[in-house]
Amino acid sequence: MNIILLVQNYENYKSGYYHDDIVRVFKRKYNCFVYGKGYPGYSLRDTIEDVIDKSPFKKSEIDLIVVGTSWEIQDPNTSESDPHPNINLSQLKIPKIFFLNKEYKKLQKKFEYIKKNKFDLVISAHPKCEYWSKKLGIPFLRSHFAIDKERFEKLNKLSIPKTYDFGFTGSLHKKYIDIRHKIKCEIFSNPYVKSNLGLSVLFKKNPIKPEYRKYKIYWAEWGARSLFGKSLVPTGEAYLKFLRKFKIFLSTPSAEGLVGTRFFEIMASKALLFVPESEFYDGLLKNGINCCIFKKDLSDFKEKLEYYLSHSEERGKICESAYQDVIKNHTYENRIEKIINKLKDI
């Protein structure tokens, strides 16, 4: 299959590397020409005909055009989402797929882009896919994030000891959700600091509540830095190695109920995925099988955390089951195969 991929170059990006994971899996499975900002030959003046001319394929040889997760402008300070208005796909008779991403940002502009370019199939991890499909009159496929299998198979051959009991990294997203802030208030006596590391030394006061101090906790929000100004949140391959150091790691649905990449990365890292109850898991998560699910009101949060930290054999069985599940069912190879089969059905 010959495919043109319209994406931004995220090969050297240290965060959000799922953009590049999807591109690399497409390239492993099919003949691909990758075009977009950051790649050789890119020009804002180009039309889709120019892109085809720059590709190694004749127009009649192209089986599919894919607009990837990194293509759009997500910056809220820019009103438009289309980064390249000169590329109009509406007149092409070649099948076209669009990966809708960050659905909580500029959604109406993204809908306009979808309708303008007359996509044959839209991919989204959002629970409202079916509703949007009816609204726009365009087929949607709900397809969750995943992992690049090869990346984790290599990492899991490394011997990395479990040095932390419990961890969380990322943003609290208080503008969109409250569960992460609630969990922080459960653990922290001072919920205004971004981390229990570095700052606790500086102020000579541990921000963790006394009942949680017996655990080795690593909590670092975006922007948290050590005493020497270094970010406390690793990036890229270092982040994936970092996840391997945890016995238990917290993840929650993000804005709009999205089940993000972190869920699958934790499972693939053989840390116990620790998650709140949610209607958004879509059958992906099973309590005691591939994760631990605690109540939204946090009434059993401490109890379950203590239980799985003191029952390492049980925890290990769940972690191994989760690893096998993600390697078998939640890779981008799986997701892309499902997408291509859906397109064939259409």
C-alpha positions, 0 to 999 in steps of 0.5 A: 500500500502506498501512503502519503502521511501529512504530519509535523516532524516529531522525531526529536521531540522529547514529549508527546512522542506518540506522534512519531510512534504512529508515523514509524509504525505506518512506515514499517507496515507500508510504503510511505511518503512523509510530508510536513513541517520539519521534513525536507522539501516542505513549503507552505506554498505547496498544494496537494498536487505539489506534494504528490509530485514530490512523492515517489508515487504517481497519483494513480499509485497512491492508495491512501492519504493520512493526516496525522495527530501532529498536523494541526495547530493546537496553540490556543493563541492561534484561532485556526487549526489548519496549518497549511490552507494551500493543501485542499484534499476535497477534490481528491478521489484517493481515500483520506483519513484524519486523526482528530487529536486534542479534542478539547481544543478548537473543536469547531475549527477542526470540524470545519477542517474535516468537512472542508477536506471531505475525509472518508474516515476520522479517527478519535479516542473521544467517547463522543465519536458516534455522536460527531459522526452523525452530526457531521455525516462522516464516518468516525472510528473510536481508536484509543492511543497505544504503544510502539511495541518495539520500543517497549520490548527493547526497554523491558530487556533492561534490568531496572530496579523498582526504587519508588512505591508510587508516582505521578507526573504531568499536569493537574488539568484543573481547568478540565478535571478535578480528580488529580487535584483531589488525589494530590490533596489526599496525599499532600499536606501542602497541595500548592507545591508542584512536587515533594522533591527538591522543595521539601529539602529547600523548606525543610518541611515534607509536603506529604501527609504523615500517613503517606511518608512511609512510602517512597513517592515521586510526584512531579507536575509540569514545571517542577524543578530540582534545587539545581533548576533541572526538570523533575519530569524526564522526557523521551526514552528517559521517561519510559525507563523512569516508569520502570522504576515504579511499583505503582503509578497513577493515571486518570482520564484526561480532559474530555474523558480521553484515555491517553498514552500514559495508561498503556505506557504504564502497563507496558512498563510493568508498573501497576496501573492505578486509576479512578473509576470512570465510564470512559474506559470502554472495556479496556481496563479490568480491576485486578486483571490489568490494573487497580481501580479505586473509587472516585471519592477516594474512600478506598484509595489509601487501602488499595495503595497499601494492599498492593504495596504489601502484596508484591506477588499479587501486584506482580501478577497484575503487572505481568497480565497488563504487560501481555494485554498491552503487547497483544492488543494495544499497539499501534500495529493493532490500531492501524490494522483496525483503521485500514479494515474499517476503511475497507468496509466503508 
